[in-house]
Amino acid sequence: MITGRPPHLKTFDYRGFHRYFLTFCTDYRRRLFTTEEAVTLVREQILRAARENQFGIIAYCFMPDHLHLLIAAQCESADCLHFIARAKQYSGYYYAQRYRRRLWQRYGYEHVLRDDELTLVVARYIFENPVRARLVSGVEDYPFSGSCVYTTGELLEAIVRWSG
């Protein structure tokens, strides 16, 4: 469990056309994302927050005890900190209603991406996470990852072209 609050960038306001790599850990790193039912419930609320806050979800991966998101603002007024708050609030509320337990650790991690090349590096990291954790043998075998902007195939093809 994270004991302190990871600092936000002091000179950055988190608004505008930016891309972010986010990681949210489950409360006490419990393995809560092991069923399609739990993942679907949380994913729907993350998507709700993304729509309301005008972010596209380029890549996501629900690992058993954490969630990785690669998001991109779709307008100048998009506010990443507001998206994070709403995504965790909505998903945490509905998860607690269904499962009677807390979903998220209080704080998460965010990283502002600086160039287009880094987008594919982060997407690759996200998609390969279940392989590195030995949950599956191939990226395409993991049921709890994908993209809401591209098909998974399109994103994987871009990653292969970029890294090859």
Steps between C-alpha positions, in 0.01 A plus 500: 500500500629846416572684823553852369348713231700493175555864404342657193718717278506844661528700176249296300123550523393167338263673255513501122603265222729264691541126534543323832610162627301425818521217752238440769565226757226310677456546874778307676592365155220243526443287190162648409520495118484127441147465361333647195215624718726714721708631209190590296341685791812711557580547129150641436551765768850586375349546150225717646759727661700509175194607299397766752853640522580468129780246509562211263632178649780394266589189702395336824590188693328372812763298682374304803605771747538817291384682189711664231349768275646693209270794436497797263312828541251570222462874562689794646286508816556131587628475859689184593472551875124534468488184285702307761273615782181409313632168367597384847188646662253341255671163481565486874139581582347236272759242598424555870127477431541160336786344699480681837867590506723791412652487151790747476799615694465869569772618261622385162777587259487720195761573238463764230616371162721735304510371140315270258768233507452460873131418446586170331765420762243542777230310309745214451588502870131490591414214263805294595437534874297175529770313303775629730288394799467152340120521499491415127754401235393759240367856509192401298408232759427740787127579526523815713698735275414702194439845356195720469652704217651231276440132457752301698626360171565849359692601810704178510581536130622858556715382790654224289571742211652755736720254689602299190 
